Amino acid sequence: MNVRDEFKPLTVQPQEIEAKSFSIITDELGAHPFTDEQFPIVQRVIHASADFELGRSLVFHPDAVKAGIKAIREGRAIVADVQMVQSGISKPRIARYGGDVHVYISDQDVATEAKALNTTRAILSVRKACEMHAGAIFAIGNAPTALLELIRLIKEGLTKPSLIVGVPVGFVSAAESKEELLKLDIPYITNRGRKGGSPVAVAAVNALSLLADAQGR
């Protein structure tokens, strides 16, 4: 018997694995405060992180899911804070509605200006994105400074995103930036505490794009 034959009985389809995983997540999460429209996003975040505490810490603006689906179906741009977020988002589903996923943190003009101003590339990339994309969805999983700059621009009336997925991870300003986001009356998906990260931002956006597809059926 070769190795392939030996492991053949254990082979299952990806859809079966996902369905079983979601069933386990639902059972183990138990009672929760999330609405029916929010729960698919919570499921995918837990599926991406295997972290129930993180899933329970998610906070949704009342209009977040509706606003995110609407923005995707209108072909609004999605702006990621880092390449990892851009890479993980399902671009074919976004492109189906005329949208695209952008990231500017590695652009030469951003790097040059950040050095000249003695600030971070994350901050300058947010400024550039806001100038280029009105009504975008921002997906921030890595850089608290990006989220704080976006919040500043919103407060000053310089930009108005359709949705902010603000889940930066870390020990410096990550939790604080999310608490500041919670003070805004603008659609957001975030979580409390230090946890988060690029996979969480990706999972939330991909869940929204799946919901956008489902709404169109």
N, C-alpha and C positions, 0 to 999 in steps of 0.2 A: 504493500500500500504506500503510495507517495503522499507527500505532505498535503497536496491539494485535496486528495480524496479523504484524508483523515479529518480535515477541517470542514469539509463540505456540509455535513449535517448542522454545523453551527452557523451557516451563512443565512443572514436575513436581509431583507430589502431595507434601504435607508428610510423609506416611509414608515416601515413597521417599527424601526428603532425610535424614530421621532414620535410616533403615536404612543408607543409604550412609555417613552420618557415623559411626555406631556401628561399621561395618565398618572404616573408616579408623582409628578409635581403637583397635580391637582389633589391627589390623596394626601400627600405629606404636608402640603400647605394648610389644608383644613380651612376653617373659617377665616375670612379676610374681608377687608373693607372695600375692595375694588369693584367697580361696576362691570357689567358684561362687556362693554366696549374696551375697558382698560385691561381686563384680565388676560387677553391674548398677548399683550405687551409684557405683562408681568411674567407670564409663562416663558416667553422667549428670553427674557433677561435671566431668569433662573436657569433655563436650559443652557445658556451661554456661559454661565458662571458657576453653576452647581452650588449656588449660595442662596439659601432661603432667607437668611437675614437681610441680604442685599435686596432681594425681591420684596420683602415686607417693608423695607425702608423707602420704596418708591412713592413719590408724591406727584399727583396729576392736577394741573389746572383744570377746572371743570370743562373748558372748551378745547383741551389739548388734542384729544384724539380726533374730534371732528375737524379741527383746524389743520391738523397734520394730513389727514386724508384729502381734504379739499385742496391743500397746497400741492400735494403730489399729483392729484388728478388735473390740476391747472398747469402743470409743467414748471412749477417754481424750482429754482435752483436749490440744491442742498450743499451747504458749506461745511466741510469737516475741518477740525482744528489740526489734525495730523494725517499723514499718509495712511497709517494703519486703519483709521476710520474710513477714509475714502476707499481703500482696497476692499474692505469687508462689506460695504453696502452693495446690494444687488442692483447694479447699474442697468441691466436690461429691463427690469421692472420699472425703474425710474424713467428710462428713455421711452418706454411705451407711451408715456403721456407728454413727451417733449422735454423732460427735465434732464439734468446732468448733475454730477457730483464734483465739487471743486475743492481744492486745497491750495493755499497760497503761502504756507509757512516756509517753503524752500525756494520761493521765487527770489531771483537776484536783487530785484528792486526792494523787496521787503528786507532782505538781509542787509543791504547797503544802508537803507534808511534807519533800521534798528541800531546799527553800529554808530551812525552819525548822531542819533538822538539818545544813545546810551539806554535803550529800552529793549524789550524782548521782541523776538520775531513773532511770537504769538499775538501780541498786542497789535503790531503793524499789519499782520495778516487779516485780523478782524476788521481793521479800518478799511483795508483794500476791498475786502469782501462786501462790506456795507455800501461802499461807493459803486460797486459793480452789479449788485444783485438786490433789487428791492423785493421785500416780502419773501425772503429766502427762509428755508429751514436751516437752523444751525445745529450741528451735531458735535458737541464738545465732550470728549472723553478723557483728555489727557492734561490740558493746560488750564489751570484755574485763572491765570492772568488773562487768557482769551475770554473766559466767561465774565470776569469782572469788567473788562473793557467793553464788551458787548452791553452789559448792564449800564455802564456809564453813558454810552452812546444813546441807548434807549431813553434814559432819564433826561438827557439833554435834547431829546426830540430829533436826533439826527438819523435814526433808523427805526424800523418797525418790522421785525421778523414775523413770519407767519407762525413759527413755532421754534422754541428752543429746547433741544434735548441736551440738558446741561448736567453731565454726570462725571466731572473730572475726579480722578483718583489722586490721593497723596496726603502728605502730612502738613504741607504748608499752603494755607489758603483754600484748600479743596472744600472742606466742610463749610468754611466761612462764605465762599463764593456762592455755594448752593443756598445758604440761608438768605443771602442778598437777593438771589433769583426768586425765592419764595415771596418776597415783598412786592414783586411786580404784578400788575394786572395785565398780563400778556400770556398767551398760551405757552405752557412749559411742561416738560416731563423731567423730573429730577429725583434725587434721593437725599436723605439726610446722612451726614457722617462722612468719613474719609473714604469709604469704598466707592467703587465706580470703575471707570476705565474704558478704553476704546472698544472692547468687546461688548460692553453694556450699551454704549451709544449705537453701535452697529446693530445689535439685536433689536433695540427700540425702533430704529428707522426701518429695518427690514420687516418688522411686525406691522408697522404702519403701511408699508407698500403692499403687503399681503392683504391687509384690510381694504386698501384702496381697490385692489383687484376684485376682492370679494364683493364689494359694493357695486361694481360694474357688471356683475353677472346677473 
